[in-house]
Amino acid sequence: MTDTVQLKPNQAALILDVSPTGEVTVDAAFPETSDQAGDLAATICELIGRKLTQDQEFQAELLAELHAEEETE
């Protein structure tokens, strides 16, 4: 995996950082150029990030799926 990703003007990226204790922080990256599609992509990333960090039910669903995946490996 590469350390640097070059985003196109119509792209945004959700960045998840997991600490050694398992704490997850969320950020979004997007180019500094103005592009309508890129603005939409950045907004979607922000909304997903907010859901990841603030929606307890969604977090529980993700953890359940994660544990199910671990059991099948």
C-alpha positions as CSV (number, residue, x, y, z in Angstrom):
1,M,0.0,0.0,0.0
2,T,1.3,3.5,-0.8
3,D,1.7,6.2,1.8
4,T,0.7,9.0,-0.6
5,V,-2.5,9.2,-2.7
6,Q,-3.0,11.9,-5.2
7,L,-6.7,12.8,-5.3
8,K,-8.3,14.1,-8.4
9,P,-10.5,17.2,-8.2
10,N,-13.7,15.1,-8.2
11,Q,-12.5,12.8,-5.3
12,A,-12.3,12.8,-1.6
13,A,-11.0,10.2,0.9
14,L,-12.1,9.0,4.3
15,I,-9.1,8.5,6.6
16,L,-9.5,6.1,9.5
17,D,-6.7,6.2,12.2
18,V,-6.7,3.4,14.8
19,S,-4.7,3.8,18.0
20,P,-2.9,0.9,19.7
21,T,-5.8,0.9,22.2
22,G,-8.4,0.5,19.4
23,E,-9.7,4.1,19.4
24,V,-10.7,5.2,15.9
25,T,-10.6,8.7,14.7
26,V,-12.0,9.8,11.3
27,D,-10.8,12.5,8.9
28,A,-11.5,13.4,5.3
29,A,-9.0,14.5,2.6
30,F,-9.8,16.4,-0.5
31,P,-8.0,18.5,-3.1
32,E,-7.8,22.2,-2.6
33,T,-9.4,22.8,-6.0
34,S,-13.0,23.8,-6.5
35,D,-15.0,21.1,-8.2
36,Q,-18.7,20.4,-7.8
37,A,-18.2,16.6,-7.8
38,G,-15.3,16.9,-5.4
39,D,-17.4,19.0,-3.1
40,L,-20.1,16.4,-3.1
41,A,-17.5,13.6,-2.5
42,A,-16.0,15.6,0.5
43,T,-19.5,16.2,1.9
44,I,-20.3,12.5,1.7
45,C,-17.0,11.6,3.4
46,E,-17.8,14.1,6.2
47,L,-21.3,12.6,6.6
48,I,-19.9,9.0,6.8
49,G,-17.3,10.2,9.3
50,R,-19.9,11.8,11.4
51,K,-22.0,8.6,11.3
52,L,-19.0,6.5,12.2
53,T,-18.2,8.6,15.3
54,Q,-21.6,9.6,16.5
55,D,-24.1,6.8,15.7
56,Q,-23.9,4.2,18.4
57,E,-26.3,1.8,16.6
58,F,-24.2,2.0,13.4
59,Q,-21.0,1.4,15.4
60,A,-22.5,-1.7,17.0
61,E,-23.5,-3.0,13.6
62,L,-19.9,-2.5,12.3
63,L,-18.4,-4.2,15.3
64,A,-20.8,-7.2,14.9
65,E,-19.8,-7.5,11.3
66,L,-16.1,-7.2,12.2
67,H,-16.4,-10.0,14.8
68,A,-18.3,-12.1,12.3
69,E,-15.5,-11.6,9.7
70,E,-12.8,-12.5,12.3
71,E,-14.7,-15.8,13.2
72,T,-14.8,-16.9,9.5
73,E,-11.0,-16.3,9.0
